[in-house]
C-alpha cells in the first residue's frame, strides 16, 4: 500500500510503501494520490493496480526505456480516480498477456488521460462503474459484461483491428471522432445502450441481440 513517506516519487523506495515494494505478483494499492517520477527499472510491474479512494495517479518517468505495467486495474466502490500517463506514449501498459482488464466497482469512475496507453488484445470492463478514455488505448477489441459504462472522449480512442466488440451488459458512449473507422467490425449489443454523440465509421456495424 502506497503511503508516500519516502521520497514520495520513486516506485522502488521501500519507505513509500507499507508492506514492501510490490513486485510482478503483488497488488499495489493507492489510497492517496501520487506522482511517480521513477518507475525504478526497464520494466516495473504489479499484478493488480488498485485505486481505493478519490485519487490521482500521475506517471511521469522521463526515461523512455522504463515501462510501467499493471496486469489489471481495479477501482473500489464509490471511488473517483484518475490515471495520467505523463511519461511517453505507450510507457504505461495495462496487460495480463491475455487481455487488458479493468474492474470498476459500484458508482466508481476511472479517467485515463495523458499520453497513449498500451493495452493487449481485448479491453475487458467488468463491474458497474464508468471508464472514461481521454487518451487512446491500443487494444484489439472490447467486452463489457456487468453493466459498466465506457465513455470515449478522445479521437481514435481504440485501435480495433483484430476483434469485434461485445456488450453483454453495459453501455458505450462515443464522444470522439474516428472510433473504428478503418476496419470492418461489428458491435454486438445484448443488454445496454449505445450513445452516439459522434458518428461511427461507415464500415462499423451494430447488431442487437
VENUR-V529902 format. One record per residue. N is the residue number from 1. RES is the residue in one letter. PHI is phi in degrees with one decimal (NA if undefined). OMEGA is omega as a letter, one per 20 degrees, with the letter a starting at -180 (999 if undefined). D_FIRST is the distance of its C-alpha to the first C-alpha in Angstrom with 1 decimal. Layout:
N;RES;PHI;OMEGA;D_FIRST
N;RES;PHI;OMEGA;D_FIRST
This chain:
1;X;NA;a;0.0
2;X;-72.9;r;3.8
3;X;-123.5;r;6.4
4;X;66.2;a;9.3
5;X;-95.2;r;11.4
6;X;-90.2;r;13.0
7;X;-75.2;r;15.2
8;X;81.3;a;12.9
9;X;-136.0;a;14.0
10;X;-103.1;r;13.6
11;X;-61.0;a;11.3
12;X;-90.8;r;12.8
13;X;-80.2;a;12.5
14;X;-61.7;r;10.6
15;X;-69.8;r;10.9
16;X;-84.0;a;8.5
17;X;-123.7;r;5.5
18;X;-96.3;a;5.1
19;X;96.7;r;6.8
20;X;96.7;r;8.2
21;X;-67.9;a;8.7
22;X;-70.1;r;8.5
23;X;-109.1;a;12.1
24;X;-67.5;r;14.5
25;X;-106.9;a;14.1
26;X;-108.6;r;10.3
27;X;-95.2;r;8.3
28;X;-108.8;a;5.9
29;X;-107.6;r;4.7
30;X;-118.2;r;6.1
31;X;-86.5;r;7.6
32;X;-132.3;a;9.5
33;X;-71.2;a;11.8
34;X;-154.1;r;11.7
35;X;-122.5;a;14.6
36;X;-94.7;a;14.1
37;X;-100.8;r;17.5
38;X;-139.2;r;17.1
39;X;-70.9;r;15.8
40;X;96.3;r;16.9
41;X;170.4;a;19.6
42;X;-68.6;a;22.0
43;X;-147.6;r;19.7
44;X;-100.4;a;15.9
45;X;-141.0;r;14.6
46;X;-136.5;a;11.9
47;X;-66.2;a;13.3
48;X;-148.9;r;11.7
49;X;-98.7;a;10.2
50;X;-112.8;r;9.2
51;X;-109.0;a;10.1
52;X;-111.2;r;10.1
53;X;-165.4;r;12.4
54;X;-80.5;a;15.2
55;X;-120.0;r;13.3
56;X;-118.8;r;14.9
57;X;-113.8;a;13.5
58;X;-108.5;r;16.2
59;X;-105.6;a;16.8
60;X;-139.1;r;19.5
61;X;-68.0;a;20.2
62;X;-87.1;r;24.0
63;X;-84.0;a;24.6
64;X;-70.5;r;25.7
65;X;-80.5;r;25.6
66;X;-88.7;r;21.7
67;X;-128.8;r;20.3
68;X;-105.2;a;16.9
69;X;-119.8;r;16.9
70;X;-109.0;a;14.8
71;X;-71.8;r;16.6
72;X;-160.8;r;16.0
73;X;-128.0;r;14.6
74;X;-122.2;r;13.8
75;X;-119.2;a;14.2
76;X;-70.8;a;14.2
77;X;-47.7;r;17.6
78;X;78.0;a;18.9
79;X;-82.1;r;16.3
80;X;-114.4;a;18.1
81;X;-120.3;r;16.1
82;X;-142.0;r;17.4
83;X;-120.5;r;16.8
84;X;-116.1;r;19.4
85;X;-86.1;r;20.4
86;X;-95.9;r;22.1
87;X;-83.4;r;22.5
88;X;-106.1;r;25.5
89;X;-51.1;r;26.7
90;X;68.4;r;24.9
91;X;-80.0;r;22.4
92;X;-111.0;a;19.7
93;X;-121.8;r;20.1
94;X;-119.6;a;19.2
95;X;-164.3;r;20.9
96;X;-105.3;a;20.7
97;X;73.8;r;24.2
98;X;-119.0;a;25.9
99;X;-149.6;r;24.7
100;X;-120.0;a;22.3
101;X;-88.8;r;20.5
102;X;-125.8;r;19.2
103;X;-120.4;a;18.5
104;X;-117.4;a;18.8
105;X;-70.9;r;19.0
106;X;-57.7;r;21.9
107;X;58.1;r;22.7
108;X;-90.3;r;19.6
109;X;-144.8;r;20.3
110;X;-133.6;r;19.0
111;X;-111.0;r;21.0
112;X;-103.2;a;21.2
113;X;-144.4;a;23.2
114;X;94.4;a;24.2
115;X;-79.4;a;25.5
116;X;-57.8;r;26.1
117;X;-105.2;r;23.4
118;X;-88.9;r;24.3
119;X;-111.5;r;24.3
120;X;-148.8;r;26.1
121;X;54.7;a;28.9
122;X;-105.5;r;28.2
123;X;-76.0;a;25.7
124;X;-105.9;r;24.8
125;X;-108.6;r;23.9
126;X;-117.9;a;23.1
127;X;86.3;a;22.5
128;X;-104.6;a;24.5
129;X;-82.5;a;22.6
130;X;-121.5;r;23.8
131;X;-107.1;a;23.0
132;X;-110.8;r;24.8
133;X;-99.5;r;25.8
134;X;-108.3;r;26.8
135;X;-145.8;a;26.8
136;X;-66.7;r;28.3
137;X;-120.8;a;26.4
138;X;-88.9;r;28.4
139;X;-134.8;a;28.7
140;X;-107.0;a;31.8
141;X;-172.8;a;31.7
142;X;-147.4;r;30.1
143;X;-142.9;r;29.5
144;X;-114.7;a;28.6
145;X;-120.2;a;28.6
146;X;-120.1;r;27.5
147;X;98.5;r;28.8
148;X;-73.7;a;26.4
149;X;-127.8;r;27.7
150;X;-107.1;r;27.6
151;X;-109.7;a;28.9
152;X;-97.9;a;30.3
153;X;-116.3;r;30.8
154;X;-144.4;r;31.6
155;X;-75.5;r;34.5
156;X;52.1;a;34.4
157;X;-68.2;a;31.0
158;X;-124.5;r;31.1
159;X;-92.4;a;33.1
160;X;-94.3;a;34.5
161;X;-111.0;a;36.8
162;X;-112.1;a;36.4
163;X;-125.8;r;35.9
164;X;-82.2;a;36.9
165;X;-114.3;r;34.7
166;X;-132.6;r;34.4
167;X;-120.1;r;33.3
168;X;-68.1;r;33.6
169;X;-158.2;a;32.3
170;X;157.2;a;31.0
171;X;-138.6;r;32.0
172;X;-132.2;r;32.5
173;X;-118.4;a;33.3
174;X;-105.3;r;34.9
175;X;-112.5;a;35.0
176;X;-122.0;r;35.4
177;X;-75.8;r;38.3
178;X;72.2;r;38.5
179;X;-81.6;r;36.7
180;X;57.5;a;37.9
181;X;-86.4;a;41.3
182;X;-97.6;a;42.0
183;X;-128.6;r;41.9
184;X;-90.7;a;43.8
185;X;-129.3;a;41.0
186;X;-125.3;r;40.9
187;X;-98.3;r;38.4
188;X;-100.1;a;38.9
189;X;-111.4;a;38.0
190;X;-96.2;a;38.3
191;X;-145.7;a;36.8
192;X;153.9;a;35.6
193;X;-133.5;r;36.7
194;X;-118.1;a;37.3
195;X;-113.3;a;37.6
196;X;-111.0;r;39.3
197;X;-92.4;r;39.4
198;X;-134.4;a;40.1
199;X;-72.5;r;42.4
200;X;-80.3;r;41.4
201;X;-65.7;a;43.1
202;X;-62.6;a;46.6
203;X;-85.8;a;45.7
204;X;-83.2;a;42.8
205;X;-117.1;r;43.8
206;X;-116.9;a;42.4
207;X;-118.2;r;43.3
208;X;-97.0;r;43.0
209;X;-124.6;999;42.9
